[in-house]
Amino acid sequence: MANPAVTNVTGSNPGPQVDTLADTVQMPTGNVWKVGIFSVNLTPAVVGTGGSAEQTFASTGIGLLTTDVVLVQKAAAQAGLAIGGSRVSATDTLAITYTNGTAVSITPTANEVYKVTVLRIQPNWSAPASGNQIDW
């Protein structure tokens, strides 16, 4: 299947850019609508020995939706502590699963800046009825 023609908002622009704004292009296929990387100060609680626990952080200011995909990066490494996963558990509430691989409790660094990458799904996207979803 060929991709449909993609033009700028004001229509076709066959020559040098004559608009005051650059072309605004939407992907002809796919389901990611917006991508953003945000800095958020977080102060997690203690993570118990040899296990994992999900902690939530409300009112991040990002405006997260439960349909968003989030990737979280902690600024500094801490021996034995890892981020096992992340999700949006409620509107503008970031949930991070911390994993402690040691025999002692670990307190993640307080008031640390985390990078949160947000992938917002196109609201009108639906998977194709058949075939590989990535190739449609």
Residue pairs with C-beta under 8 A, 6 or more apart in sequence:
1 136
3 28
3 29
4 28
6 25
6 26
6 28
7 13
7 23
8 19
8 22
8 23
8 24
8 25
9 21
9 23
9 24
10 19
13 19
13 23
17 23
29 136
30 122
30 125
31 121
31 122
31 125
32 119
32 120
32 121
32 122
33 120
33 121
33 122
33 123
33 125
34 118
34 119
34 120
35 117
35 118
35 119
35 120
36 62
36 117
36 118
36 120
37 115
37 116
37 117
37 118
38 60
38 62
38 115
38 116
38 117
38 118
39 113
39 114
39 115
39 116
40 57
40 60
40 61
40 62
40 94
40 113
40 114
40 116
41 111
41 112
41 113
41 114
42 57
42 96
42 111
42 112
42 114
43 110
43 111
43 112
44 55
44 96
44 98
44 107
44 108
45 55
45 107
46 105
46 106
46 107
47 53
47 81
47 98
47 99
47 100
47 105
47 106
47 107
47 108
48 100
48 105
49 100
49 102
49 103
49 104
49 105
50 100
50 101
50 102
50 103
51 99
51 100
52 84
52 97
52 98
52 99
52 100
53 97
53 98
54 89
54 95
54 96
54 97
54 98
55 95
55 96
55 97
55 98
56 89
56 90
56 93
56 94
56 95
56 96
57 93
57 94
57 95
57 96
58 90
58 92
58 93
59 92
59 93
60 92
60 93
60 94
60 116
61 92
62 92
62 94
62 116
62 118
63 92
64 70
64 88
64 91
64 92
64 93
64 94
64 118
65 88
65 91
65 120
66 88
66 89
66 90
66 91
67 88
67 120
67 121
68 88
68 118
68 119
68 120
68 121
69 118
69 119
69 121
70 86
70 87
70 88
70 94
70 116
70 117
70 118
70 119
71 86
71 116
71 117
71 119
72 83
72 86
72 94
72 96
72 114
72 115
72 116
72 117
73 83
73 114
73 115
73 116
73 117
74 83
74 108
74 109
74 112
74 114
75 109
75 112
75 113
75 114
75 115
76 109
76 112
78 106
78 108
78 109
79 102
80 100
80 101
80 102
80 106
81 98
81 99
81 100
81 101
81 106
81 108
82 98
82 99
82 101
83 96
83 97
83 98
83 99
84 97
84 98
84 99
85 96
85 97
86 94
86 95
86 96
86 97
86 116
87 95
88 94
88 95
89 95
94 116
98 108
100 106
127 133
128 136
